[in-house]
């Protein structure tokens, strides 16, 4: 079996630094985007009943028009 390779301390430091910086960046980005996503969800939920009512109304009107024309 091959013996383990000695990895340079500088390479270890660089890899763990990159890991830490990427985690910090991800947390900061998440905190930045979270309010935007909440606002988008709030707007989507606000529009949802109107969309459902609109599609229901349009289907009722369309059905009544189809029934009167036949």
Phi and psi in degrees as GROMACS dihedral restraints (atoms count N, CA, C in turn):
[ dihedral_restraints ]
;  ai    aj    ak    al  type     phi  dphi    fc
    3     4     5     6     1   -82.8    20    10
    4     5     6     7     1   138.2    20    10
    6     7     8     9     1   -74.3    20    10
    7     8     9    10     1   150.0    20    10
    9    10    11    12     1   -62.8    20    10
   10    11    12    13     1   149.0    20    10
   12    13    14    15     1   -87.8    20    10
   13    14    15    16     1   138.7    20    10
   15    16    17    18     1   -77.3    20    10
   16    17    18    19     1   117.0    20    10
   18    19    20    21     1   -91.9    20    10
   19    20    21    22     1   137.0    20    10
   21    22    23    24     1   -61.2    20    10
   22    23    24    25     1   143.2    20    10
   24    25    26    27     1   -62.3    20    10
   25    26    27    28     1   -33.7    20    10
   27    28    29    30     1   -65.2    20    10
   28    29    30    31     1   -39.9    20    10
   30    31    32    33     1   -67.7    20    10
   31    32    33    34     1   -42.1    20    10
   33    34    35    36     1   -60.8    20    10
   34    35    36    37     1   -45.4    20    10
   36    37    38    39     1   -61.4    20    10
   37    38    39    40     1   -42.3    20    10
   39    40    41    42     1   -65.1    20    10
   40    41    42    43     1   -41.9    20    10
   42    43    44    45     1   -69.2    20    10
   43    44    45    46     1   -42.3    20    10
   45    46    47    48     1   -69.6    20    10
   46    47    48    49     1   -32.5    20    10
   48    49    50    51     1   -65.3    20    10
   49    50    51    52     1   -43.0    20    10
   51    52    53    54     1   -63.6    20    10
   52    53    54    55     1   -40.0    20    10
   54    55    56    57     1   -61.8    20    10
   55    56    57    58     1   -47.6    20    10
   57    58    59    60     1   -63.0    20    10
   58    59    60    61     1   -44.0    20    10
   60    61    62    63     1   -65.2    20    10
   61    62    63    64     1   -37.6    20    10
   63    64    65    66     1   -68.3    20    10
   64    65    66    67     1   -36.0    20    10
   66    67    68    69     1   -67.4    20    10
   67    68    69    70     1   -40.9    20    10
   69    70    71    72     1   -65.2    20    10
   70    71    72    73     1   -41.5    20    10
   72    73    74    75     1   -63.1    20    10
   73    74    75    76     1   -43.6    20    10
   75    76    77    78     1   -62.5    20    10
   76    77    78    79     1   -41.9    20    10
   78    79    80    81     1   -65.5    20    10
   79    80    81    82     1   -42.1    20    10
   81    82    83    84     1   -65.9    20    10
   82    83    84    85     1   -42.1    20    10
   84    85    86    87     1   -64.8    20    10
   85    86    87    88     1   -40.9    20    10
   87    88    89    90     1   -61.3    20    10
   88    89    90    91     1   -45.4    20    10
   90    91    92    93     1   -66.4    20    10
   91    92    93    94     1   -28.4    20    10
   93    94    95    96     1   -74.1    20    10
   94    95    96    97     1   -41.0    20    10
   96    97    98    99     1   -84.6    20    10
   97    98    99   100     1   -19.1    20    10
   99   100   101   102     1   -58.6    20    10
  100   101   102   103     1   -47.5    20    10
  102   103   104   105     1   -62.8    20    10
  103   104   105   106     1   -34.2    20    10
  105   106   107   108     1   -63.7    20    10
  106   107   108   109     1   -44.1    20    10
  108   109   110   111     1   -65.8    20    10
  109   110   111   112     1   -39.8    20    10
  111   112   113   114     1   -62.9    20    10
  112   113   114   115     1   -40.6    20    10
  114   115   116   117     1   -65.6    20    10
  115   116   117   118     1   -42.5    20    10
  117   118   119   120     1   -62.7    20    10
  118   119   120   121     1   -41.0    20    10
  120   121   122   123     1   -64.9    20    10
  121   122   123   124     1   -40.2    20    10
  123   124   125   126     1   -63.2    20    10
  124   125   126   127     1   -43.1    20    10
  126   127   128   129     1   -66.6    20    10
  127   128   129   130     1   -41.7    20    10
  129   130   131   132     1   -62.9    20    10
  130   131   132   133     1   -41.6    20    10
  132   133   134   135     1   -69.1    20    10
  133   134   135   136     1   -30.1    20    10
  135   136   137   138     1   -70.8    20    10
  136   137   138   139     1   -36.3    20    10
  138   139   140   141     1   -81.4    20    10
  139   140   141   142     1   -21.5    20    10
  141   142   143   144     1   -58.0    20    10
  142   143   144   145     1   -51.0    20    10
  144   145   146   147     1   -61.5    20    10
  145   146   147   148     1   -34.3    20    10
  147   148   149   150     1   -66.8    20    10
  148   149   150   151     1   -39.7    20    10
  150   151   152   153     1   -64.5    20    10
  151   152   153   154     1   -42.6    20    10
  153   154   155   156     1   -66.0    20    10
  154   155   156   157     1   -45.9    20    10
  156   157   158   159     1   -63.9    20    10
  157   158   159   160     1   -40.6    20    10
  159   160   161   162     1   -63.6    20    10
  160   161   162   163     1   -45.3    20    10
  162   163   164   165     1   -67.3    20    10
  163   164   165   166     1   -35.7    20    10
  165   166   167   168     1   -65.3    20    10
  166   167   168   169     1   -45.9    20    10
  168   169   170   171     1   -63.0    20    10
  169   170   171   172     1   -44.9    20    10
  171   172   173   174     1   -63.3    20    10
  172   173   174   175     1   -37.5    20    10
  174   175   176   177     1   -70.1    20    10
  175   176   177   178     1   -37.3    20    10
  177   178   179   180     1   -65.9    20    10
  178   179   180   181     1   -44.3    20    10
  180   181   182   183     1   -64.5    20    10
  181   182   183   184     1   -43.5    20    10
  183   184   185   186     1   -63.5    20    10
  184   185   186   187     1   -43.0    20    10
  186   187   188   189     1   -61.7    20    10
  187   188   189   190     1   -43.2    20    10
  189   190   191   192     1   -67.0    20    10
  190   191   192   193     1   -36.8    20    10
  192   193   194   195     1   -66.9    20    10
  193   194   195   196     1   -39.0    20    10
  195   196   197   198     1   -68.6    20    10
  196   197   198   199     1   -36.5    20    10
  198   199   200   201     1   -70.3    20    10
  199   200   201   202     1   -38.6    20    10
  201   202   203   204     1   -73.4    20    10
  202   203   204   205     1   -27.6    20    10
  204   205   206   207     1   -82.1    20    10
  205   206   207   208     1   -17.1    20    10
